[in-house]
Amino acid sequence: MRIGIKGLEIERYFEGIHDGYLHEMGLQPKMDCSGNWTEGFGHAIFYNGKILNGAENEDLANRLSVIKTVEEAEFWLQKDNDIRAVEVEKRLKTDLKQHQFDALMSLCYNAGFSPTIFALINKGNAYLANLIDFWVKHYIRSGGEIKNGLVKRRCTEAHLYLTGEVNFDAWKNYYDKLF
């Protein structure tokens, strides 16, 4: 299965695309809230086999960056998702609808492969409330702090998983339950 339009919409929205150096042509890398250097729509920049991290590596991130156009960013977004889709399918023991797969792919694109999320999904609909509760309360921190952008993303993903609809204001439905 491949990520669909709704999953890509969430990823594009929350990952954004960086063109912050107006004195330079093309897109430039950016550092995410965890200090990791990315380019395009969240494509990680690697150096010596590890994700490049830290503000002190800005010049290196710019030298290593290969994504310069929106078209290249779109290409790498799809390629990165295709690679993750293989890993997601290995972990799934149940069939998902396209919108559920999209929501899960967005989570994995941003936060990695949560064993707990997969365990709850694989247990089936009887555990749906537990799944959504875990989904919106985890992977919302960076550097020990809750990040509003991550809260909003997790709620948007969970809402898509439940309803099949992308709603970037879905966090308002869950906020009281979170804190």
C-alpha positions as CSV (number, residue, x, y, z in Angstrom):
1,M,0.0,0.0,0.0
2,R,1.2,3.5,-0.7
3,I,0.5,6.7,1.2
4,G,-2.5,8.5,-0.2
5,I,-3.5,12.1,-0.8
6,K,-4.7,12.7,2.8
7,G,-1.5,11.4,4.4
8,L,0.6,13.5,2.1
9,E,-1.6,16.5,2.8
10,I,-0.9,16.2,6.5
11,E,2.9,15.7,6.0
12,R,3.2,18.7,3.7
13,Y,1.2,20.9,6.1
14,F,3.2,20.0,9.2
15,E,6.6,19.5,7.7
16,G,6.4,22.6,5.6
17,I,9.0,23.6,3.1
18,H,11.8,26.0,3.9
19,D,12.9,28.8,1.7
20,G,14.2,31.1,4.4
21,Y,17.3,32.5,2.9
22,L,15.9,35.0,0.4
23,H,19.4,35.9,-0.7
24,E,19.9,32.3,-2.1
25,M,18.2,30.6,-4.9
26,G,16.3,27.4,-4.3
27,L,15.2,25.7,-1.1
28,Q,17.4,25.5,2.0
29,P,17.6,23.0,4.8
30,K,16.1,23.7,8.2
31,M,16.6,22.4,11.7
32,D,13.5,20.8,13.3
33,C,12.5,21.2,16.9
34,S,14.7,18.2,17.9
35,G,17.7,19.9,16.3
36,N,17.8,17.6,13.3
37,W,18.6,19.0,9.9
38,T,16.0,18.3,7.2
39,E,15.3,19.6,3.7
40,G,12.3,19.6,1.5
41,F,9.3,18.2,3.4
42,G,11.2,16.7,6.3
43,H,13.8,14.7,4.4
44,A,16.6,14.0,6.9
45,I,20.1,15.1,6.1
46,F,22.6,12.4,7.0
47,Y,26.3,12.8,7.7
48,N,28.6,9.8,8.5
49,G,25.6,7.5,8.7
50,K,23.7,9.6,11.3
51,I,21.1,12.4,11.0
52,L,22.9,15.7,11.1
53,N,22.0,17.5,14.3
54,G,22.8,20.8,16.0
55,A,22.9,24.5,15.1
56,E,26.6,24.4,14.8
57,N,26.2,22.2,11.7
58,E,24.2,24.7,9.7
59,D,27.0,25.3,7.1
60,L,27.5,21.5,6.7
61,A,23.7,21.1,6.3
62,N,23.7,23.6,3.5
63,R,26.7,21.9,1.8
64,L,25.0,18.4,2.1
65,S,21.6,19.6,1.0
66,V,20.5,18.2,-2.4
67,I,16.8,19.4,-2.5
68,K,16.6,22.7,-4.3
69,T,13.2,22.8,-5.9
70,V,9.6,22.0,-4.9
71,E,9.6,19.2,-7.5
72,E,12.7,17.6,-5.9
73,A,11.0,18.0,-2.4
74,E,7.9,16.2,-3.7
75,F,10.1,13.4,-5.2
76,W,11.8,12.8,-1.9
77,L,8.6,13.0,0.1
78,Q,7.2,10.2,-2.0
79,K,10.4,8.2,-2.0
80,D,10.8,8.5,1.8
81,N,7.2,7.4,2.2
82,D,7.7,4.4,-0.1
83,I,10.6,3.2,2.0
84,R,8.6,3.6,5.2
85,A,5.5,1.9,3.7
86,V,7.5,-1.3,3.4
87,E,8.4,-1.2,7.1
88,V,4.9,-0.2,8.1
89,E,3.4,-3.2,6.2
90,K,5.9,-5.6,7.9
91,R,4.6,-4.5,11.3
92,L,0.9,-4.6,10.5
93,K,-1.0,-7.9,11.2
94,T,-4.4,-6.4,10.1
95,D,-5.8,-4.7,7.1
96,L,-6.3,-0.9,7.2
97,K,-8.4,1.4,5.1
98,Q,-6.5,3.9,3.0
99,H,-7.2,6.8,5.5
100,Q,-6.0,4.7,8.4
101,F,-2.8,3.8,6.6
102,D,-2.3,7.5,5.7
103,A,-2.6,8.5,9.3
104,L,-0.2,5.8,10.4
105,M,2.3,6.8,7.7
106,S,2.3,10.4,8.8
107,L,3.0,9.4,12.3
108,C,5.9,7.1,11.2
109,Y,7.3,9.8,8.9
110,N,7.6,12.2,11.8
111,A,8.1,10.0,14.9
112,G,9.3,6.6,13.7
113,F,7.8,3.2,14.2
114,S,6.0,3.1,17.6
115,P,5.7,-0.5,18.8
116,T,2.8,0.5,21.0
117,I,0.8,2.0,18.2
118,F,1.4,-1.1,16.0
119,A,0.4,-3.4,18.9
120,L,-2.9,-1.5,19.5
121,I,-3.7,-1.4,15.8
122,N,-3.0,-5.1,15.5
123,K,-5.4,-5.8,18.4
124,G,-8.3,-4.5,16.4
125,N,-11.2,-2.2,16.9
126,A,-11.8,-3.3,20.4
127,Y,-8.8,-1.3,21.4
128,L,-9.6,1.8,19.2
129,A,-10.2,4.1,22.2
130,N,-6.8,3.0,23.7
131,L,-5.2,3.6,20.4
132,I,-6.5,7.1,19.9
133,D,-5.8,8.0,23.5
134,F,-2.2,6.8,23.1
135,W,-1.8,8.5,19.7
136,V,-2.7,12.0,20.9
137,K,-0.8,11.8,24.1
138,H,2.6,10.5,22.9
139,Y,5.2,11.7,20.5
140,I,4.2,15.3,21.3
141,R,7.5,16.3,23.1
142,S,10.8,17.4,21.9
143,G,13.7,18.1,24.3
144,G,11.3,17.2,27.2
145,E,8.8,19.9,26.3
146,I,5.3,19.5,24.8
147,K,5.3,21.1,21.3
148,N,2.1,22.6,20.1
149,G,2.9,21.7,16.5
150,L,3.3,18.0,17.5
151,V,0.1,18.0,19.5
152,K,-1.8,19.4,16.5
153,R,-0.2,16.9,14.2
154,R,-0.9,13.9,16.4
155,C,-4.6,15.0,16.8
156,T,-4.9,15.6,13.0
157,E,-3.5,12.1,12.4
158,A,-5.8,10.5,15.0
159,H,-8.8,12.3,13.6
160,L,-7.9,11.0,10.1
161,Y,-7.5,7.5,11.4
162,L,-11.0,7.7,13.1
163,T,-13.0,9.6,10.6
164,G,-11.3,9.5,7.2
165,E,-11.2,13.3,7.1
166,V,-8.3,15.7,7.4
167,N,-9.0,18.4,9.9
168,F,-6.2,20.7,11.0
169,D,-8.3,22.0,13.8
170,A,-9.0,18.5,15.2
171,W,-6.7,19.3,18.2
172,K,-9.5,21.5,19.6
173,N,-11.6,18.3,20.0
174,Y,-8.9,16.5,22.0
175,Y,-7.2,19.4,23.9
176,D,-9.2,19.0,27.1
177,K,-8.4,15.3,27.2
178,L,-4.7,15.9,26.8
179,F,-4.0,18.3,29.7
